[in-house]
Amino acid sequence: MKKLNTKVVVTQPIHDEGMKLLYDSIEEVVVAPDDSIETVGKLLDESVEGVVVRYNRFPKELIDKAPNLKVIARHGIGVELIDVKYATKEGIYVVNTPTASTISVAEHTVTLMLALAKNILNADSELRRGNYAIKNKLGCTDLENKTLGIIGAGKIGLEVAKKCKYGFNMNVIAYDPYINIEKAKEIGIKVVDTLDELLENADYVSLHVPLTEKTKYMIGVKELKKMKKTAFLINCGRGALVKEDDLIKALENGDIAGAGIDVFEKEPPEKDNPLFKMKQVVVTPHSASLTVESMIKMAVGAAEQVVQVLKGEKPKYIVNKDLCK
């Protein structure tokens, strides 16, 4: 296959399968040695027509350095670090890989729920210290017949709902103004009208909404106080969906029973983050989507769409759909 005579910049390393697709299709592919704006900016010029980004910011100032840019592909789902509005104004496609990490994040969410229900981390650490008798004090609970509250019933939220409904016989309720009612009924989800109703009734509250101006800090002191004292908060979405200081105070005061946190308000988080010292909290380093399978899907999905756009074809997952009007 003849390669496209153009240049693509990859701002952070992606899986070899995605890179192979780019190398096989594009004449010049450059991987940035680091993802700083300064470094990436030096790689951008009039010859660059495609960019693949992961966790780094891609603001207006970088877009302006590549006047012939046609596509910005997000290796993942969220696009809050990309200036989508400006890209749209400039006629540049912004695409993502919304289905690539569905299974991985859903499984991670359920893993955090199980770790909290079975008090796995405390059991492990105490047993390693020789405290076999801890088994009588762990206070483990079952997921069966508990109520899971899903905030955001998109692809990942629905997958979590299915796993919990059919795998653990949980009751599932969901709050999402944009929910597909028929799809929810098909799975057996009860749709609630307000966030308060969900918070007041759920034993586990799991966040699966994108980070926007409307959803930023959607969980704060008021919302946490509405939860049951025996309930757990799970966040595998974005850190800024939750006011972290409010969550810490709620955990310290016993307003909720615990939390499973994969994402933080500031990333990477500070080493002395109070959440790290709490036995009723399970933390992971924003790794829910980073399984081998998901990394391949994200890399290949991003690369495929870059090639599609540069061939003059319509990409599969367009974020700025206004370009299609």
N, C-alpha and C positions, 0 to 999 in steps of 0.2 A: 504494500500500500504506500502510495506517495505521501510523504509528510507535508503538513501544512507549513508554508513558509512564514512563520510568525514566532512570537516569543511568549512564554508563559512563566510567571513567577509564582513559586510556592513559598509561602512565608514561614512555614514550619514543616518539619518532616512529616510525611504521611506514609501509609503502608506501601510496601514495594509493589503490590498489585496495582495500586492507583498510579504510582510513578511509572511503571512499565507501560501502562496505557498512554500516559502523556508522552513518554519517550518514543513510543511507536508511532505517535500521531503528529507530534509537534517538532519542528526543526530545532528550536532552542528552548530548553527547559532549565530554569535556574532555581535552585533551592537556597533561600537566604541563610547565611551562617548564624544569624540570630534574628529575632522577630521585632527588634526595636524599630520605631518609626524612622529613625535616622538611617539604619542599615537597609531596611526595605525601600526607603525613599531613593537611595542611591542606585537601586536595581531597576527602578521604574523609569521608562523613557518612551518616546514615540513608537518604539518597536513592540512594546508590550500590549497584547490584546486580551490576555486572560490572566487571572490571579486566583490562586487557591489560598484561603485563609482558614486558620483554626481558632486559636484563642486570642489572637492579637487584634488590636484596634486597626480599623481601616477607614480613617476619616477623610474628609474633603481634601485635606492637604496632600494625601497620598494619591487620591483619585486624580487630582490635577496634574500630578507628575507623569501620568500615562494618558496623554490626550487621545489616543486611539483605543483605549480600553473598551472592550465589548462585554465582558462578563467577569463578575466576582462570585466565585463559588465558595460557599461556606461548608467546610468539613464538619458537619453537625447540623443542629436544628436552629438554635437561637441566632439571631442576626443583630442583636442590640449593639454590638461593637462595630458594625458597619454603618456608614452614613447612607442608609437606603434611600432616604428622601433626595439627597444630592445625586446619588447614582441614577435614580429614576429621571431626575431633571436632565441629566447628561445622556440619557438614552442607553444606560448600561444595565444589562440584566444582573440581578442578584438572585442566585439560586442556592438551595440548600439540600440536605439529605434527610428529610423528615421521617422516613421509615427505617433508616439504617440501624438506629439504636433502640427501637421499640422494645424488642425482647430483652435486651441487655439491661435497660433501665427498669423495666417492669420486674425482672428477676431480682435486681438489686434492691428495689423497693420492698419486695416481699422478704428478702433476706434480712433487711433492717428490722422489719416487723417481727420476724421470728426470733432474731437475736435479742430483741427487747422482751418479747413475751416469755422466752425461756431463760432470760438473764444470762446469756451465754458468756459474755465477757467477764462477769464477776465470778461465774462458776469456774472458768478457765484459770483466771489469775489466782483465786483462792486455792484451788486444787494444786497448782504449781508450787504454792507455798506450804503444801502439806496439810491444808485444812480440808480434809475429806468430809467432815461433819457439816460443811457449808451447805450441803445438799438439802438439809432440813430448814434452811433459812432463806433460800433463794426466792421463794414466793412466785414461782413460775405460773403462767396462765396459758390457756389454750386460745387459739384463734377461732375455733369452731363456735358458731353462734354469736360471735362478737360483731359489732357494726363498724364497717369501714366507710369513712367519708371521703369521697374523691372530689377534690376541687380542681376542675378542668378535665372534662371527659373527652379529650382528643385521643389520638392513637395510643399513646402510652397509658393514659388514665384508663381507657377501656380495657387494655391488655391486663393491667393490674386488677381491675374489677373482675375480669374473667377468671384469672388465676385464683383469686380469693373466694369468689362465689362458688366455683366448681371444684377447686382444689382443697379448700378448707371449710366449705359450707358456711361462709360468712354472709351476713346481711350487708348489702352494698347500697349506699345512698350517694347521690352526686349532686353537686351544684355547678352549673355551667349555663350561662344565659344563651350560649350558642349550641347547646347539646342537640344531637340528633335523637329526638324522642323515640323514634321507631327502633333505632339501634339499641338504645338503652333498654327498652322494653324487651327486645329480643334476648339480651344478655340477662335480664332479670334485675336491673338496677331501678331503684326508686329515685325519681328526680324530685329534689326539694326546691322550693321557690326562693329561699333566702340562704345566705351564708350562715346566718345565726342559727337557723334550724339545723343545718348540718353540724355546726360546731357543738351544739347542745346535745346532740344525739349520738355522735360517733365515739367509738372506743379508740379508733386510729384515724387520724386526719392526714391525708396524703396530698401533697401539692403537685399539680401537673399543668400549670399554666405558663405561658411565655411571660417574660419580664417586659412590661410596658409601663407607661406613665400611670395607667389605671391600676395595674397590679402591684406596683412597687409598694412594699411595706403593707400589703393587704392583711398580713397577720401581725398584730401588735398587741399591746397590753389589753385593750378592750376585747379583742377576739380571743386571746388566750384565757381570759377570765371566764369566757362563756363555755369553754371546754370542761369536760368532766375532770375531776381531780385524778381519776384513774386512767385518763386518756393519754395517748402518745401522739406526738407530731412527727411526721416523716416529710423531709424535704429533699427530693432528688431533682428539683426543678432549677431554680436560680436562688442564690443566697439572699438577694435583696427583696425577695418576696416576703421575707420575715425580718422584722426589726430585731436584730440579734440581741441587743441589750435588754429588750423586753422579754425575749425568750429566756435569757439567762436569769433574769429576776423571777420569772414565772417558775422556773425549775428550782431555784433556790428557795422560793416561798412555798413550794409544793402545790402550786396552782394546777400543774399537770404532772403526770407520773414520770414522763421521760421523753426522749426525742432521738430520732435517727436522722443524722445530718450528713449529706454528701456535698453540700454546697454552702459557701459562706459569703457574708456580706462583703468582706475583703478577701481576695485571693491572690497569692496564698495567705492563709490566716496567720496571725501572730502566734509565736510559739507558746505564749502565756495565755492564750485564749481560755477563759474560764470553763468553756464547754469541755475542754480536754481533761479536766480534773473531776468531772462529774460521773459517778458510777452508773447513773440512770440514763446516760447518753452514749450512743454509739456513733462514732464519726468515721468518715472515709474521705479521701482527698479528691473530691470531684472526679470519681473514677467509675461511676455507674455505667457510663457508655463505653468504657475502654476495654471491652473484651476483645479477644482476637477477631471474633466473627464480626463484631460491630465496626472495628477499625478498618477491616477490609471493605465492608459495605460503604462506609463513609468515604473512604479514599477513592474507591472505584466510582461511586455515585457522583462525587464532586468532579473527578477527572472526566467522566463520560459527558457530563453537561457542559464542561468547558469546551470539549471537542465538538459537541453538537452545535453550540453557538458559533464557534469559529468556522464551522462548515456551512453556516447559514441556516441551520435547522433550529427548530423551537425546542428549548430544553424541557425536561420533564417536570421539575419542581421550581416554578417561578415565584419568588417572594413578592417582587414589585409587579403585580399583575396589571397595573395601569399601562405598562408598556405594550400589552397585548390588545389594548382597545383601539 
